[in-house]
Amino acid sequence: MHSSKLRTAAEAVSAVRDGDTVMVGGFGLVGAPLTLIDALAASTAKDLTVISNNVGEPGRGLGVLLRQRRIRRAIGSFFTSNPEVAEAAGRGELEVELLPQGTLAEAIRAGGAGIAGFYTPTGAGTELARGRETRRIGDREYVFQPALTADVALIRAHVADEYGNLVYYKTARNFNPIMATAARHVIAEVDEVVPAGQLDPERIVTPHLYVDVLVIATHKLEGVPRGV
């Protein structure tokens, strides 16, 4: 199958530069683009800001880059799956920004929609609101959350067609579709690339115009029946 967007993982992640902000899909390791993360770990890119729900697990997924000290800042909502995050932050090697999970998702979605930010009641009156702009609307206090965007997004889908239209598999969908809209350059790791016209249009979640590069996964999604 030929696609002008198809690259090797190493070629694809060469778009990530020192100091870039990189969105990485996944919830834990589910739906994480593990092939692309491996390639990024083998590259020389450093001083990265990573926007992801979490930073993998110890020595797995984004946890590999953490051990390599290639992540300068992590923005996410669930860091407890990798205790090495707290250890790195304690040593002053990693800056961490913790957001409520819904706020994280909405900030990414807003970034993709071209919205500068939004007010949310979640976190108001807590430590998460410290240093942030707040506003009382009606009888509730709200916290301003700026939108999140990135230089590059690394996302995981199940199947692409040769144009880059993407179909996801169950919960592996998680943060991936919204990240595809919020980054300047989008690299999608997929199990298979099929000819144009083979995907049911009703199942396409991410249109091809958001996808710049396709990579065939070496880490296959688990439990996917044939023909899905």
Backbone as a ProteinNet text record, in pm:
[ID]
protein_1_A
[PRIMARY]
MHSSKLRTAAEAVSAVRDGDTVMVGGFGLVGAPLTLIDALAASTAKDLTVISNNVGEPGRGLGVLLRQRRIRRAIGSFFTSNPEVAEAAGRGELEVELLPQGTLAEAIRAGGAGIAGFYTPTGAGTELARGRETRRIGDREYVFQPALTADVALIRAHVADEYGNLVYYKTARNFNPIMATAARHVIAEVDEVVPAGQLDPERIVTPHLYVDVLVIATHKLEGVPRGV
[TERTIARY]
84.8	0	87.6	71.5	151.5	70.7	131.6	73.1	184.1	158.7	262.5	290.3	203.3	223.5	297.5	323.7	383.5	534.4	578.8	720.7	759.7	891.8	937.9	921.4	922.5	907.5	1022	1143.8	1259.4	1247.1	1202.9	1182.9	1075.6	969.9	857.1	896.4	963.7	994	1110	1173.3	1278.1	1218.3	1085	1017.9	1018.8	1047.7	1050.6	1186.9	1184.9	1308.1	1330.4	1452.8	1483.3	1392.4	1334.6	1250.7	1107.2	1070.3	932.9	833.5	708.7	596.4	531.6	520	473.5	352.7	240.4	124.9	139.2	107.2	117.9	-10.9	-80.6	-207.6	-190.1	-302.7	-299.4	-351.2	-398.7	-448	-375.9	-271.4	-177.2	-103.6	-93.6	-31.7	-137.5	-266.1	-374	-390.6	-374.6	-388.3	-265.9	-158.2	-34.3	40.5	102	177.1	315.4	321.8	445.7	558	523.3	626.4	691.8	610.3	664.5	742.3	694.8	768.4	905.4	909.9	1039.7	1133.5	1079.3	1161.8	1208.7	1120.8	1160	1269.6	1258	1360.6	1495.4	1492.2	1617	1670.1	1594.4	1637.8	1720.5	1752.4	1831.9	1750.8	1621	1539.4	1536.3	1551.8	1558.2	1490.6	1484.5	1426	1280.2	1207.6	1071.6	967.8	861.3	739.9	642	598.5	507.4	369.6	269.3	129.7	68.8	38	-15.5	-88.8	-185.2	-259.3	-166	-62.8	35.7	170	270.2	405.2	437.1	353	375.2	388.3	468.4	499.8	652.2	704.7	851.3	917.4	994.5	1066.6	980.3	852.3	761.7	691.1	669.9	606.1	688.1	621	692.4	786.3	768.1	860.4	1003.3	1020.8	1156.1	1221.7	1146.7	1203	1229	1144	1166	1298.3	1324.5	1451.6	1570.2	1548.8	1657.2	1674.7	1588	1590.3	1572.4	1485.5	1460.8	1335.9	1257.6	1135.4	1165.9	1149.2	1172.9	1047.4	931.3	804.3	697.4	611.4	501.9	370.8	275.3	141.1	45.7	-23.7	-112	-204.9	-275.5	-375.9	-357.4	-268.8	-259.2	-114.8	-38	104.3	137.1	37.3	67.2	97.3	69.3	103.8	254.8	325.8	470.5	533.7	569.7	626.4	757.2	821.8	946.4	922.3	796	763.3	784.9	729.8	745.2	891.3	964.4	1106.5	1184.3	1155.2	1224.4	1188.1	1059.8	1017.1	1085.1	1096.7	1161.4	1307.6	1372.6	1514.2	1530.6	1417.2	1423.7	1454.5	1440.7	1472	1350.8	1231.2	1108.1	1009	953.3	845.5	713.8	624	496.8	381.3	287.7	162.8	47.9	-20.9	-131	-263.4	-343.6	-475.8	-580.5	-700.4	-809.5	-828.1	-864.2	-864.7	-959.8	-1078.4	-1170.8	-1118.1	-1049.7	-990.7	-880.8	-799.3	-693.9	-754.3	-855.9	-917.4	-979.6	-1047.8	-1113.3	-1010.9	-899.2	-795.3	-734.9	-719	-667.2	-771.5	-898.5	-1004.7	-1015.7	-1006.1	-1013.4	-898.2	-779.4	-665.6	-689.6	-750.1	-779.7	-888.4	-977.5	-1088.4	-1051.9	-930.7	-889.6	-943.6	-984.4	-1035.8	-918.8	-905.5	-788.9	-789.4	-906.3	-916.6	-1060.9	-1083.3	-1220.8	-1218.8	-1333.5	-1348.8	-1416.5	-1361.5	-1418.2	-1430.2	-1537.5	-1546.9	-1459.7	-1412.5	-1332.7	-1198.2	-1170	-1044.4	-1053.5	-1163.6	-1177.7	-1172.6	-1098.2	-1086.8	-990.4	-916.2	-819.8	-678.1	-581	-441.2	-421.3	-507	-491.7	-522	-591.8	-627	-523.4	-426.4	-327.9	-250	-244.1	-171.7	-247.8	-370	-448.5	-552.2	-590.7	-696.6	-828.9	-902.8	-1034	-1139.3	-1263.7	-1373.4	-1501.7	-1580.5	-1710.4	-1815.1	-1884	-1991.9	-2117.5	-2216.9	-2334.4	-2293.7	-2327	-2293.6	-2179.5	-2103.2	-1993.3	-1860.9	-1754	-1620.7	-1564.1	-1499.3	-1443.4	-1293.8	-1223.2	-1079.2	-1055.5	-971.4	-941.6	-835.3	-864.7	-770.6	-734.4	-608.6	-568.1	-576.2	-602.2	-601.8	-461.1	-453.1	-324.3	-306.4	-190.3	-154	-11.7	31.7	164.5	230.2	361.3	434.3	406.8	406.3	389.5	295.4	209.4	128.1	164.9	185	206.9	80.5	7.5	-120.8	-125.6	-222.8	-238.3	-378.9	-389.2	-518.4	-507.4	-616.5	-613.6	-583	-666.1	-648.2	-653.2	-571.4	-576.6	-598.3	-658.1	-651.5	-533	-507.6	-385.6	-382.5	-498	-499.6	-469.4	-489.5	-466.6	-593.1	-708.2	-830.3	-810.3	-856	-823.7	-947.9	-936.5	-1035.4	-965.8	-1031.9	-974	-1038.9	-978.2	-1032.5	-1066.6	-1194.3	-1247.4	-1177.3	-1136.7	-1084.5	-947.3	-883	-757	-778.5	-905.2	-938.8	-903.5	-932.5	-912.9	-870.8	-750	-709.4	-666.5	-651.7	-590.5	-664.7	-797.4	-864.3	-851.7	-861.5	-853.5	-710.3	-611.6	-472.5	-442.7	-510.9	-489.6	-528.5	-616.8	-662	-580.2	-499	-439.1	-289.1	-231.6	-87.4	-59.3	53.2	93.2	127.5	185.6	230.8	184.2	110.2	48.4	103.5	154.1	207.9	119	61	-31	30.7	35.3	80.6	-42.8	-40.8	-157.5	-113.6	-209	-177.8	-172.5	-251.5	-266.2	-305.7	-255.6	-299.1	-369.1	-492.4	-572.3	-596.4	-633.2	-660.2	-777.7	-775.5	-885.9	-1016.4	-1122.4	-1253.1	-1287.1	-1187.5	-1215.2	-1271.9	-1249	-1299.8	-1444	-1526.2	-1663.2	-1658.5	-1709.4	-1702.7	-1764.6	-1863.8	-1929	-1836.9	-1729.9	-1638.6	-1514.3	-1495.7	-1378.2	-1398.6	-1305.5	-1314.6	-1226	-1104.1	-1013.1	-998.3	-1044.3	-1028	-881.4	-849.2	-710.1	-642	-718	-655.2	-579.4	-608.5	-536	-407.4	-389.2	-279.8	-171.3	-48.6	62.8	142.2	157.5	246.7	181.5	198.9	153.2	273.7	264.4	369.8	301.8	354.4	301.5	354.9	262.3	299.5	373.1	473.2	534.6	476.5	419.9	345.2	198.4	144.5	7.4	-91.7	-210.3	-316.9	-358.7	-384.5	-421.1	-571.7	-610.4	-750.4	-834.1	-771	-847.4	-883.2	-1012.2	-1047.8	-1020.8	-1003	-977.5	-1097.2	-1067.4	-1173.4	-1225.1	-1175.3	-1218.5	-1138.9
-119.8	0	123.7	211.1	332.9	449.9	528.7	655.4	757.3	874.6	978.6	1027.5	994.2	1035.6	931	815.7	706.7	726.5	716	731.3	623.9	605.6	523.9	605.9	536.7	607.7	706.6	664.4	754	878	858.6	974.7	1067	1007.9	1087.8	1175	1115.9	1193	1289.8	1286.9	1386.7	1527.1	1536.1	1666.8	1729.1	1650.1	1702.4	1766.9	1893.4	1969.4	1991.7	2024	2059.2	2172.8	2157.8	2263.5	2260.7	2166.8	2159.7	2121.4	2160.7	2110.3	1997.5	1881.3	1760.7	1704.4	1691.4	1621	1472.1	1390.4	1245.3	1181.7	1112.1	1050.1	932.1	884.3	767.5	796.3	689.9	693.2	580.3	615.4	512.2	470.9	341.5	295.2	261.5	267	236.2	351.4	320.9	425.8	513.4	475.8	553.4	510.9	603.6	571.3	517.8	392.5	337.9	327.6	301	294.9	431.4	535.5	671	714.7	674.5	709.1	641.5	515.2	445.6	519.8	563.3	635.5	768.9	834.8	963.4	940.9	829.7	798.1	769.5	721.1	692	814.5	922.6	1045.3	1128.8	1250.4	1337.4	1453.8	1459.1	1572.2	1579.1	1697.5	1712.9	1842.2	1863.5	1985.5	2000.1	1888.8	1884.5	1920.5	1985.6	1997.4	1894.7	1805.5	1698.4	1724.6	1725.1	1733.5	1595.9	1528.6	1393.3	1364.4	1275.7	1246.4	1205.7	1129.3	1091	1071.7	1034.6	1014	865.9	786.3	643.7	574.1	471.9	395.7	388.5	343.5	339.3	260.4	329	264	219.7	262.5	222.9	346.2	347.9	462.3	588.5	697.6	822.3	810.6	707.3	685.2	664.7	616.9	600.5	737.3	831.3	965.9	1036.3	1008.1	1068.1	1021.1	890.1	838.5	897.1	928.7	987.2	1136.7	1190.5	1333.6	1421.5	1378.3	1454.6	1540.5	1519	1596.8	1703.6	1829.2	1940.2	1974.2	1961.6	2000.4	1901.3	1862.7	1771.1	1835.1	1840	1890.4	1773.3	1737.3	1621.5	1617.5	1504.4	1495.6	1375.7	1282.3	1159.5	1111.4	1158.3	1125.7	1009.9	961.5	860.3	722.9	701.3	572.4	556.9	668.2	662.5	738.9	668.9	737.7	809.4	776.1	844.6	990.1	1025.1	1165.6	1249.7	1203.9	1278.1	1285	1175.3	1175.2	1276.3	1282.5	1377.3	1520.3	1542.5	1676.5	1717.6	1622.5	1650.5	1686	1629.1	1660.8	1789.4	1848.7	1971.7	1948.6	1822.7	1790.9	1803.9	1813	1811.6	1910.6	1995.6	2085.5	2018.1	2013.9	1943.8	2042	2036.9	2113.1	2014	2006.9	1912.3	1981.5	1923.5	1976.1	1868.6	1908.9	1810.7	1750.2	1623.1	1553.8	1616.6	1656.6	1721.6	1855.1	1927.2	2055.6	2034.5	1931	1899.9	1871.5	1786.7	1750.6	1872.7	1954.9	2071.1	2174.9	2188.7	2283.3	2242.2	2112.6	2063.5	2084.9	2051.9	2071.2	2218.2	2308	2451.3	2494.5	2441.9	2475.6	2437.6	2321.3	2276.6	2357.5	2416.2	2494.8	2641.2	2679.7	2819.1	2909.3	2849.7	2925.4	2952.1	3076.9	3113.5	3048.2	3024.6	2964.9	2965.6	2926.3	2917.5	2924.1	2952.2	2953.2	2823.4	2761.5	2637.1	2644.5	2590.4	2588.8	2481.1	2386.3	2276.4	2327.6	2302.4	2345.1	2478.9	2552.5	2682.9	2666.2	2752.7	2747.9	2642.7	2578.6	2475.1	2519	2435.3	2464.8	2475.4	2404.3	2408.2	2546.2	2628.7	2762.4	2867.5	2828	2925.8	2986.9	3119.2	3189.3	3203.7	3153.3	3160.8	3272.7	3323.4	3422.8	3356.9	3421.9	3370.1	3477.3	3433.5	3527.4	3468.5	3556.2	3511.2	3537.5	3434.3	3445.3	3391.7	3480.3	3440	3414.3	3298.3	3268.3	3168.4	3150.9	3053.9	3119	3065.7	3111.3	3019.2	3081.4	3006.4	3036.1	2941.6	2954.9	2960.2	3056.3	3063.6	2961.4	2886.2	2786.4	2821.7	2857.6	2882.9	2754.9	2770.7	2655.7	2598.7	2472.6	2406.1	2372.2	2405.3	2366.4	2310.8	2254.5	2192.4	2210.3	2192.3	2190.8	2061.4	1951.7	1819	1735.9	1657.4	1559.2	1419.7	1329.2	1187.4	1115	1058.3	997.7	852.8	777.4	635.5	611.2	557.3	515.5	368.8	311.4	170.3	155.4	216	203.9	343	363.3	484.6	444.6	533.3	511.8	591	577.4	635.2	787.5	851	996.2	1039.6	947.1	980.9	993.2	957.5	949	839.3	865.9	775	714.6	584.2	509.8	461.3	474.2	434.3	304.8	244.9	121.6	142.3	142.7	148.5	256.2	220.8	323.8	375.1	310.1	363.1	497.2	531.9	660.9	776.8	762.3	861.3	1001.5	1046.1	1183.9	1203.8	1096.7	1107.4	1199.9	1189.1	1275.5	1425	1464.4	1608.3	1658.8	1574.9	1617.2	1635.2	1558	1570.5	1708.3	1777	1909	2023	1994.4	2102	2118.4	2047.4	2056.9	2102.8	2170.6	2219.8	2105.5	1999	1885.8	1757.6	1672.7	1555.3	1426.9	1338.9	1209.7	1100.8	1018.3	914.2	776.7	701.6	562	473.5	383.3	299.4	154.6	63	-77.4	-107.6	-32.1	-67.9	56.3	63.8	167.6	97.4	139.3	74.5	173	123.4	214.7	308.4	423.6	518.8	451.8	478.6	422.2	298.2	237.8	115	141.5	262.8	293.1	341.2	290.6	339.3	485.1	578.7	720.9	748.6	666.6	689.1	655.7	579.9	540.5	629.8	716.6	804	913.5	920.2	1018.5	1140.1	1115.7	1224.9	1234.6	1344.7	1361.1	1379	1342.3	1340.1	1475.5	1584.4	1716	1748.2	1676.5	1699.8	1617.9	1523.4	1425.9	1452.7	1473.4	1503.5	1379	1286.8	1172	1046.5	933.7	803.8	712.8	633.9	537.3	405.1	295.7	163.6	121.3	82.2	46.7	-86.7	-91.7	-221.1	-274.8	-186.4	-227.6	-233.6	-351.6	-365.6	-350.1	-298.6	-292.1	-433.1	-453.9	-587	-608.6	-730.2	-768.9	-722.4	-675.9	-629	-748.4	-781	-893.4	-860.3	-961.1	-940	-870.9	-781.9	-713.6	-588.5	-558.2	-436.9	-318.3
0	0	0	-96.9	-101.7	-48.7	32.1	75.4	79.1	23.2	24.2	165.6	259.9	398.3	480.5	425.3	501.4	519.3	643.4	676.1	776.6	793.7	905	1033.5	1146	1273.2	1294.7	1259	1277.4	1190.3	1064.9	977.1	1034.3	1085	1133.1	1252.7	1351.1	1473.2	1453.5	1336.8	1311.1	1304.7	1295.5	1297.7	1436.5	1539.7	1676.9	1702.2	1740.5	1763.6	1912.8	1947.4	2086.7	2131.1	2250	2306	2260.2	2174.7	2123.7	2232.6	2208.8	2287.7	2209.3	2272.2	2204.1	2277.2	2206.7	2262.1	2233	2330.9	2313.9	2363.1	2275.5	2310.4	2404.3	2455.7	2542.4	2680.8	2743.5	2882.1	2952.5	3028.8	3066.8	2939.2	2919.1	2793.8	2689.1	2726.3	2631.7	2532.7	2405.8	2305.4	2292.5	2359.5	2346.5	2219.9	2149.5	2027.2	2061.3	2105.1	2160.8	2057.8	1932	1827.7	1809.6	1808.4	1792.5	1916.4	2033.6	2155.5	2155.2	2113.5	2103.4	2008.7	1895.1	1796.9	1853.1	1927.4	1987.7	2091.7	2164.9	2264.7	2197.9	2074.8	2002.2	1929.1	1928.5	1861.5	1959.4	1919.1	2006.3	2062.2	2030.5	2075.8	2228	2281.7	2427.4	2468.7	2599.3	2654.9	2610.7	2616.1	2562.3	2668.7	2624.5	2704.8	2652.3	2736.8	2696.2	2754.3	2667.4	2709.9	2688.3	2796.4	2788.7	2919.4	2914.6	3037.1	3150.1	3117.3	3217.5	3148.3	3226.3	3171.6	3176.4	3115.7	3103.6	3237.5	3238.5	3358.4	3370.3	3484.4	3497.9	3384.5	3303	3193.5	3078.8	3074.3	2966.3	2910.3	2780.1	2717.3	2742	2776.8	2803.4	2922.8	3003.6	3114.1	3067.7	2943.7	2888	2870	2811.6	2790.9	2923.1	3021.7	3153.6	3210.8	3200.7	3253.5	3177.4	3051	2971.5	2999.9	3085.4	3120.8	2997.3	2908.5	2786.1	2798.5	2907.6	2928.9	3033.4	2993.4	3086.4	3164	3097.3	3159.7	3117.2	3210	3180.1	3222.7	3130.8	3159.2	3143.7	3251.6	3244.7	3364.1	3378.5	3484.6	3576.6	3540.1	3620.2	3618.8	3715.1	3715.9	3810.4	3883.5	3985.1	3926.9	3796.6	3736.9	3720	3735.7	3723.4	3840	3948.5	4065.6	4036.2	3923.5	3888.8	3850.7	3818.9	3790.3	3915.6	4028.3	4153.3	4194.7	4172.1	4208.4	4124.4	3993.8	3905.9	3942	3974.6	4014.4	4145.1	4237.3	4364.8	4350.3	4248.9	4223.5	4144	4103.7	4024.5	3878.2	3832.4	3692.2	3601.1	3660.8	3583	3642.1	3557.7	3598.1	3564.4	3661.2	3642.8	3656.2	3563.8	3573.7	3574.9	3687.9	3705.4	3677.7	3590.3	3556.8	3583.6	3626.3	3630.8	3491	3486.5	3357.2	3255.1	3300	3207.5	3158.6	3248.5	3209.5	3106.8	3127.5	3030.1	2892.8	2889.8	2761.6	2694.6	2772.8	2714.7	2667.7	2739.1	2698.1	2564.3	2543.8	2414.8	2305.8	2339	2239.6	2201.2	2302.6	2275.1	2184.5	2212.2	2127.7	1982.7	1962.5	1827.5	1760	1842.1	1788.1	1771.2	1810.1	1796.3	1905.6	2016.8	2130.9	2226.2	2272	2353.3	2489.7	2545.8	2677.2	2723	2849.4	2899	3051.4	3108.8	3253.9	3297	3400.5	3452.3	3604.2	3662.6	3808.5	3872.2	3791.3	3845.4	3896.6	4019.5	4080.3	4150	4131.1	4196.7	4348.1	4412.5	4558	4608.7	4518.4	4559	4523.3	4557.9	4523.9	4372.7	4296	4150.1	4092.7	4169.2	4121.2	4161.3	4242.5	4291.1	4172.9	4169.3	4064	3934.4	3930	3806.4	3815.5	3699	3693	3732	3820	3858.9	3835.6	3827	3800.4	3857.1	3919.1	3970	3863.6	3823.4	3725.3	3792.8	3810.7	3886.8	4030.3	4082	4221.8	4233.6	4124.4	4129.2	4090.9	4146.6	4111.6	4003	3905.9	3793.3	3780.7	3724.5	3701	3550.7	3510	3366.2	3329.2	3225.7	3174.9	3030.7	3004.3	2865.5	2782.8	2654.9	2564	2552	2512.7	2492.3	2344.4	2292	2155.6	2159.4	2047.3	2045.3	1909.1	1910.8	1783.2	1708.2	1780.3	1719.4	1806.7	1743.3	1816.1	1768	1863.9	1834.5	1878.7	1784	1819.3	1771.2	1827.6	1795.1	1743.5	1623.5	1569	1530.4	1481.5	1443.4	1294	1209	1063.8	1002	898.7	817.4	673.2	595.3	451.1	396.5	268.8	213.6	220.5	241.5	257.4	400.9	495.1	635.3	717	661.6	742.9	847.7	970.9	1081.4	1145.6	1174.9	1253	1378.9	1492.9	1620.8	1669.5	1773.2	1829.7	1975.9	2004.2	2140.6	2225.6	2349.6	2438.7	2397.1	2301.1	2249.2	2180.7	2162	2101.9	2196.5	2323.7	2431.3	2384.6	2415.2	2384.6	2238.3	2163.9	2030.9	1933.8	1918.4	1818.5	1847.5	1975.5	2002.3	1984	2013.3	1992.1	1844.2	1760.5	1616.1	1564.7	1637.9	1592.5	1651.9	1754.1	1833.3	1812.6	1716.8	1694	1550.8	1537.5	1404.8	1310.3	1364	1282.5	1351.6	1280.7	1341.9	1278.9	1364.4	1321.9	1381.7	1296.6	1343.3	1323.8	1432.6	1429.7	1414.7	1316.3	1288.2	1265.1	1279.2	1253.1	1104.3	1026.4	885.4	805.1	683.1	588.7	472.2	444.2	338.6	225.4	108.3	-4.1	24.7	-37.6	-24.7	-66.9	7.4	-24.1	54.4	122.4	198.3	337.4	390.5	523.9	515.2	606.9	617.4	661.6	582.7	620.8	757.2	796.2	925	1042.3	1016.6	1123.9	1131.9	1033.3	1035.2	1139.5	1233.5	1341.3	1311.5	1265.3	1232	1080.5	1020.4	875.7	837.6	716.5	671.3	675.6	669.1	663.9	791.8	900	1025.4	1033.2	945.1	959.5	855.7	903.8	813.7	776.8	872.3	852.2	910.2	843.9	892.6	917.1	1023.2	1056.7	1090	1038.9	1073.4	1210.8	1298.4	1435.6	1440.6	1526.1	1558.6	1689.2	1770.8	1891	1850	1828.7	1782.1	1897	1865.6	1964.1	2001.3	2129.6	2176.7	2167.8	2134.8	2140.2	2023.2	1915.7	1801.2	1712.5	1695.5	1608.5	1462.5	1381.3	1238.7	1175	1081.3	1008.1	1074.5	1194.9	1263.7	1211.9
[MASK]
++++++++++++++++++++++++++++++++++++++++++++++++++++++++++++++++++++++++++++++++++++++++++++++++++++++++++++++++++++++++++++++++++++++++++++++++++++++++++++++++++++++++++++++++++++++++++++++++++++++++++++++++++++++++++++++++++++

